[in-house]
Amino acid sequence: MANGPFPADALDANRANRLSAEQRTWLRGLAGNSRRNSLSFALIAGVLAVILLFFADRGGAERILFGLVLLGVGAFFFVRGFTGADPLDRDLREGYVESVEGAIAKRRVSTGGRSSSVTHWIDVENKRMRAFKDQYDAAPDAGYVRVYYVPHSMRVVNLERLPDRPGDAEIVRSPTDAVRLAATMFSFDEVKSAEARAQLAAMGHAMQAGARPPESELDSRPLAEAIVGRWTNGLVTLEFKADGTVAMSLPRGVQRQAHWSVDANGHLVADVMGEKQQASDAWIAGDQLSIKEGAEGIVLKRA
């Protein structure tokens, strides 16, 4: 599609259960290719049937039966291709778009052999929809989405990312919660597994420190004073003490002691990883502590 795998300019039409003009154009081309493939298959099956029925001299009743089967298959695909009875043609004639929203799952199915091919699928709420490779690649691996598709061929026509659900970022409050979430990710229930991955993604989003807010939103106290206390994100807990030490608690009961300080530029310096680290930008806004070094960062809440 000219405007990308998930065209934003088509969302208004898709939300109104309609195809956009551009989506109709590429669906028409896709349906045309499908009709030509059906007619080609019908021709091949018909030729093979004629050879078996009129020119082959071996096989007896089995040859005749197989020839009739091929003739019937060829007739089916001929009618399908000639009359436009293909699911894509029905989608094109109706122009109706359906949608489903929920946690996303993706899968690729490969057919073996010399002419192997890969079919790409996007699954949401136990509904499996066929996608092009560029759509498959552009879709998020985890999270909540709304997928728009045409109902007869189950072809994806658009997708929009939905916000993380409230509470997902705080679903893990202890190592036990982390183990439970990890177990759910490998559940045989595809919907539950997809939701667990979406919750994990939400946690990752919440843990990432964003841009530093304006000074008016920051804790008015010096960082060295305001940071003293216990901070956690459910997996990692840091307890900054007034004597310049910091205790770090990790899953499985791992404990680590280190030192911290605030340099002349107001940056946090800590050696919690066992070696002196570079100074990190850190700030406190409300009950959240953000620590950011370069493009990486973490957010913790006061415990």
C-alpha positions as CSV (number, residue, x, y, z in Angstrom):
1,M,0.0,0.0,0.0
2,A,1.3,3.4,-1.0
3,N,0.7,4.9,2.5
4,G,2.4,2.1,4.4
5,P,1.1,-1.2,5.9
6,F,-1.3,0.6,8.2
7,P,-2.5,3.9,6.6
8,A,-3.5,6.5,9.1
9,D,-5.6,8.3,6.5
10,A,-7.8,5.3,6.1
11,L,-8.7,5.0,9.8
12,D,-11.8,7.2,9.7
13,A,-13.3,5.0,6.9
14,N,-12.3,1.8,8.7
15,R,-13.8,3.0,12.0
16,A,-17.0,3.5,10.1
17,N,-16.8,-0.1,8.8
18,R,-15.8,1.0,5.3
19,L,-12.8,0.5,3.0
20,S,-11.0,3.7,1.9
21,A,-10.6,4.4,-1.8
22,E,-7.0,3.2,-1.8
23,Q,-7.8,0.1,0.1
24,R,-10.5,-0.7,-2.5
25,T,-7.8,-0.3,-5.2
26,W,-5.3,-2.7,-3.8
27,L,-8.0,-5.2,-2.8
28,R,-9.3,-5.1,-6.4
29,G,-5.8,-6.0,-7.6
30,L,-5.5,-8.7,-5.1
31,A,-8.9,-10.1,-6.1
32,G,-7.9,-10.0,-9.7
33,N,-4.8,-12.0,-9.0
34,S,-6.9,-14.5,-7.1
35,R,-9.3,-14.9,-10.0
36,R,-6.5,-15.5,-12.4
37,N,-5.0,-18.1,-10.2
38,S,-8.3,-19.9,-9.9
39,L,-8.7,-19.9,-13.7
40,S,-5.1,-21.2,-14.1
41,F,-5.7,-24.0,-11.6
42,A,-9.0,-24.8,-13.4
43,L,-7.1,-25.0,-16.7
44,I,-4.4,-27.3,-15.3
45,A,-7.0,-29.6,-13.6
46,G,-9.1,-29.7,-16.8
47,V,-6.1,-30.6,-19.0
48,L,-5.1,-33.4,-16.7
49,A,-8.6,-34.7,-16.5
50,V,-8.9,-34.8,-20.3
51,I,-5.6,-36.7,-20.6
52,L,-6.7,-39.2,-18.0
53,L,-10.1,-39.8,-19.5
54,F,-9.4,-39.8,-23.2
55,F,-5.7,-40.4,-23.8
56,A,-4.4,-42.6,-21.0
57,D,-4.8,-46.4,-21.4
58,R,-3.8,-47.6,-18.0
59,G,-5.5,-47.6,-14.6
60,G,-9.0,-48.7,-15.5
61,A,-11.7,-47.6,-13.1
62,E,-9.3,-45.8,-10.8
63,R,-8.0,-43.6,-13.7
64,I,-11.6,-42.7,-14.7
65,L,-12.5,-41.9,-11.1
66,F,-9.5,-39.7,-10.6
67,G,-10.1,-38.0,-14.0
68,L,-13.7,-37.2,-13.0
69,V,-12.5,-35.8,-9.6
70,L,-10.0,-33.6,-11.5
71,L,-12.7,-32.5,-13.8
72,G,-15.0,-31.5,-10.9
73,V,-12.2,-29.6,-9.2
74,G,-11.4,-27.8,-12.4
75,A,-15.1,-26.9,-12.9
76,F,-15.2,-25.6,-9.3
77,F,-12.2,-23.3,-9.7
78,F,-13.4,-22.2,-13.2
79,V,-16.8,-21.1,-11.8
80,R,-15.0,-19.4,-8.8
81,G,-12.6,-17.5,-11.0
82,F,-15.1,-16.6,-13.8
83,T,-18.0,-15.5,-11.6
84,G,-15.9,-13.8,-8.9
85,A,-17.1,-16.1,-6.1
86,D,-13.8,-15.8,-4.3
87,P,-13.9,-14.5,-0.7
88,L,-11.8,-11.4,-1.8
89,D,-14.4,-10.6,-4.5
90,R,-17.2,-10.8,-1.9
91,D,-15.2,-8.5,0.4
92,L,-14.7,-6.1,-2.5
93,R,-18.4,-6.0,-3.5
94,E,-19.6,-5.5,0.1
95,G,-16.8,-3.1,1.1
96,Y,-17.5,-3.9,4.7
97,V,-14.7,-3.7,7.4
98,E,-14.9,-5.4,10.8
99,S,-12.6,-4.9,13.7
100,V,-11.4,-6.7,16.8
101,E,-9.4,-5.4,19.7
102,G,-7.3,-7.0,22.3
103,A,-3.8,-8.3,23.0
104,I,-1.9,-9.2,19.8
105,A,-0.2,-12.5,18.9
106,K,1.7,-13.1,15.7
107,R,2.7,-16.3,13.9
108,R,4.3,-17.4,10.7
109,V,3.4,-20.7,9.0
110,S,5.9,-22.1,6.5
111,T,5.1,-24.7,3.9
112,G,8.0,-27.1,3.1
113,G,9.3,-28.3,-0.3
114,R,11.3,-26.6,-3.0
115,S,8.8,-23.8,-3.5
116,S,8.3,-23.1,0.2
117,S,6.2,-20.1,1.2
118,V,5.5,-18.3,4.4
119,T,2.0,-17.2,5.5
120,H,1.8,-14.4,8.1
121,W,-1.0,-14.3,10.6
122,I,-2.1,-11.8,13.3
123,D,-4.2,-13.2,16.1
124,V,-6.4,-11.2,18.4
125,E,-9.0,-12.6,20.8
126,N,-8.9,-16.0,19.1
127,K,-9.6,-14.4,15.7
128,R,-6.9,-15.2,13.1
129,M,-6.3,-12.8,10.3
130,R,-4.0,-13.1,7.3
131,A,-1.4,-10.3,6.9
132,F,1.1,-9.3,4.3
133,K,4.8,-9.5,5.4
134,D,5.1,-5.7,5.7
135,Q,2.0,-5.6,7.9
136,Y,3.4,-8.5,10.0
137,D,6.7,-6.8,10.5
138,A,5.1,-3.4,11.3
139,A,2.7,-4.8,13.9
140,P,3.9,-4.7,17.5
141,D,5.1,-8.0,18.9
142,A,3.2,-7.4,22.2
143,G,0.6,-4.9,23.4
144,Y,-3.0,-4.0,22.8
145,V,-4.3,-3.3,19.3
146,R,-7.4,-2.8,17.2
147,V,-7.2,-4.7,13.9
148,Y,-9.4,-3.9,10.9
149,Y,-10.1,-6.7,8.5
150,V,-12.4,-7.8,5.7
151,P,-14.6,-10.7,7.0
152,H,-14.8,-13.2,4.1
153,S,-11.1,-13.5,3.3
154,M,-10.0,-12.4,6.8
155,R,-7.4,-10.1,5.3
156,V,-5.9,-7.4,7.5
157,V,-6.5,-3.9,6.1
158,N,-5.4,-1.7,9.0
159,L,-4.2,-1.7,12.6
160,E,-3.9,0.9,15.3
161,R,-2.0,0.6,18.6
162,L,-4.1,1.0,21.8
163,P,-2.9,2.4,25.1
164,D,-1.6,0.1,27.8
165,R,-4.5,-0.9,30.1
166,P,-4.6,0.7,33.6
167,G,-2.9,-1.4,36.2
168,D,-0.9,-3.5,33.8
169,A,2.3,-1.6,34.6
170,E,1.9,-2.5,38.3
171,I,0.8,-6.1,37.9
172,V,4.2,-7.4,39.2
173,R,4.8,-6.3,42.8
174,S,7.0,-9.2,43.9
175,P,9.2,-11.9,42.5
176,T,6.3,-14.3,42.9
177,D,4.2,-12.1,40.6
178,A,7.0,-12.1,38.1
179,V,7.1,-15.9,38.0
180,R,3.3,-16.2,37.7
181,L,3.4,-13.7,34.7
182,A,6.2,-15.6,33.0
183,A,4.2,-18.9,33.4
184,T,1.2,-17.3,31.8
185,M,3.2,-16.2,28.9
186,F,3.8,-19.8,27.9
187,S,0.2,-20.8,28.5
188,F,-1.7,-23.0,25.9
189,D,-4.4,-20.4,26.1
190,E,-3.4,-18.0,23.3
191,V,-5.5,-15.1,24.6
192,K,-4.0,-15.3,28.1
193,S,-0.5,-15.7,26.7
194,A,-0.9,-12.6,24.5
195,E,-2.3,-10.6,27.5
196,A,0.7,-11.6,29.6
197,R,3.0,-10.3,26.9
198,A,1.0,-7.1,26.7
199,Q,1.3,-6.7,30.5
200,L,5.0,-7.2,30.3
201,A,5.3,-4.6,27.5
202,A,3.3,-2.2,29.7
203,M,5.7,-2.7,32.5
204,G,8.6,-2.0,30.2
205,H,7.0,1.2,29.0
206,A,6.4,2.3,32.6
207,M,9.9,1.6,33.6
208,Q,11.4,3.7,30.8
209,A,12.2,7.2,32.0
210,G,10.9,9.8,29.7
211,A,11.9,13.4,29.3
212,R,12.7,15.4,32.3
213,P,9.6,17.4,33.4
214,P,9.6,21.2,34.1
215,E,11.2,22.3,37.4
216,S,7.8,23.3,38.7
217,E,6.8,19.6,38.7
218,L,9.9,18.3,40.5
219,D,10.5,17.8,44.2
220,S,11.7,21.1,45.5
221,R,14.2,19.5,47.9
222,P,17.8,18.8,46.8
223,L,18.1,15.3,45.2
224,A,20.5,14.1,47.9
225,E,17.7,14.8,50.4
226,A,14.6,13.7,48.5
227,I,16.1,10.4,47.2
228,V,16.5,9.0,50.7
229,G,14.0,6.2,51.1
230,R,12.8,3.0,49.5
231,W,11.9,2.8,45.8
232,T,10.7,-0.1,43.7
233,N,9.1,-1.1,40.4
234,G,8.1,-4.6,41.5
235,L,11.2,-6.3,40.3
236,V,14.0,-4.1,41.5
237,T,14.0,-2.3,44.9
238,L,16.5,0.4,45.8
239,E,16.8,1.8,49.3
240,F,18.9,4.9,49.4
241,K,20.2,5.6,52.9
242,A,21.4,8.9,54.4
243,D,24.8,7.5,55.1
244,G,25.6,7.2,51.4
245,T,24.8,3.5,51.0
246,V,22.2,1.9,48.9
247,A,20.7,-1.6,49.2
248,M,19.4,-3.2,46.0
249,S,17.0,-6.1,46.1
250,L,16.5,-8.3,43.0
251,P,14.3,-11.3,42.2
252,R,15.1,-14.6,43.8
253,G,16.3,-12.9,46.9
254,V,19.5,-11.4,45.5
255,Q,20.8,-8.6,47.6
256,R,23.5,-6.1,46.9
257,Q,25.1,-3.2,48.8
258,A,26.6,-0.2,47.1
259,H,27.3,3.5,47.5
260,W,25.7,6.5,46.1
261,S,26.3,10.3,46.0
262,V,25.1,13.4,44.1
263,D,27.8,15.3,42.2
264,A,28.2,19.0,41.8
265,N,26.0,19.0,38.8
266,G,23.1,17.4,40.6
267,H,23.7,14.0,38.9
268,L,23.3,10.7,40.7
269,V,26.5,8.6,41.0
270,A,26.1,5.0,42.2
271,D,28.1,1.7,42.0
272,V,25.2,-0.7,42.4
273,M,26.5,-2.8,39.5
274,G,29.8,-3.4,41.3
275,E,31.9,-0.7,39.6
276,K,31.9,3.1,39.4
277,Q,29.3,4.2,36.9
278,Q,28.9,7.4,35.0
279,A,26.8,10.1,36.5
280,S,23.2,9.6,35.6
281,D,20.5,12.2,35.3
282,A,17.9,11.6,38.1
283,W,14.8,13.5,39.3
284,I,11.9,13.0,41.5
285,A,8.3,14.0,40.6
286,G,5.6,13.2,43.0
287,D,6.2,9.6,44.2
288,Q,8.3,8.6,41.2
289,L,12.1,8.5,40.9
290,S,13.4,8.5,37.3
291,I,17.0,7.6,36.6
292,K,18.3,8.1,33.1
293,E,21.6,7.5,31.4
294,G,21.7,8.3,27.7
295,A,18.7,6.7,26.0
296,E,18.2,4.2,28.8
297,G,16.3,4.8,32.0
298,I,14.2,3.4,34.7
299,V,11.3,4.6,36.8
300,L,10.6,3.5,40.4
301,K,7.9,4.4,42.9
302,R,8.4,5.3,46.5
303,A,7.5,2.3,48.6
